[in-house]
Amino acid sequence: MDDETAPQKGTVTQRAIERIKAMIGEGRLEPGQRLPTERDLAVQLGISRSSMREAIRALTVLGVLEARHGSGIYVTQLDAGDLLETFGVVADLSRGPQLVELLEIRRILESTATALAAARITSDQLAEVEKHLAAMNATDDPEEILAHDLAFHREIAAAAGNETMAAILEGLSSRTFRARVWRGYQEEGAFARTRREHAAIHRALAARDPEAARAAAAAHVGEVEQWLRAQLGP
């Protein structure tokens, strides 16, 4: 029995993944560069072609590599949004205490991003934030509110000027969970409160006041945390 029989296959594949990642991290493979053929890369790394194939497949799912029909396998541009896209699955599938933990992370990051945005936001970006705020205030339809709520926070994250942070926040912004929150707010008659929270965030951005923006964003996500804890019960 050789070292790549079924019981060890996952380990060998993981080693192949780490070796390819190391080649990218060390600059031996650059964004947009074509990989050697599967056969040549397997020989180069001393790994079987089957394990190399599995490693390439896994890295493709993660957005590190991409297959171009008839051309080969290439390193992607390694954009943060692409690499963190699968992170959103965690938010969509999380339940109970794990979802509360994700909201705690979102509160920390969103308050930081909103503070950065207050210092960096352009007039055009602020106008987009205001447009989505006005649209949220003009309807009681949870689906319409949800769409503008997502866009409101997405514009703020973009204005913070940190693409990686924006990508993480996008992953934490589960549309499924947000829809549940807005429906819950509608049933509780809590739209007025959350509209005030969004308005406070907008005022802090308009005033270019990072600390007020940080506090307003933290309070807003904190209210969502409190709502979820109440839903979960003791």
Phi, psi and omega in degrees: 000125182275182187280003181237031173288170190309318183298334184253002189299320179299321180295316180295317178298318179298322178296321177297318178301313182295324180292319178293318178300320179296320179298322178289314181297328180273358177085007178283338170235122183260158175306133180087352183278144178280135177285155169302165178300157179306317181296312182295321181292322178297317178294317181299321183264358179068039184230147181295156181295326180294318178291322178297320180298318179295321180296316180296320179297317181295318181289335175290317177300323181282354179085011179276322179240158174220141179265127177250118186306125177077002184238326179129197181253133183235152169287135177288181176284358176058037176292141182303320182298320179290317183292330183260006183301319182291345178299328181297335179297324180299315181293321181293327186262349183289149180220160172055225184302326180295324178292324175298318178299319179295323177293325176297318178296317180298321179300317180295312183288319183292324177294321177294315180297321181291324176295316177298319180298322180300328180275339190241349189297139177271168179297321179294319178294320178296323178296323177293318177300315181295323179299316181287328175297315180297321180293322177296322183284345186267001183216157173246009179282115183303325181292318178293318178299317180303313182300317181283331175297313178300315181293322178303309182287328178295319178297320180294316179298320179294322181293339178294337175080018179235101187296324181293315178297319179298321180293320178295316179296323177298319178294326180282346185269073180295118179298323180299313181291318180299322178298319178298319180297312183296322176296320178296319178297321180297316181295326182272356183067034186258012180300320183299319181296311184290332174294323176296322180295317178295321179296322179295321177298315181297318180299318180294322177294316181296327179278356184054045183249096184302318183290322176293322179295318178300314182294319181294318180292318179297319180294321181296308180292327177299325177294322178294318176303313182297320178299316181294318179299323179292325178294323183286334180078182183293000000 
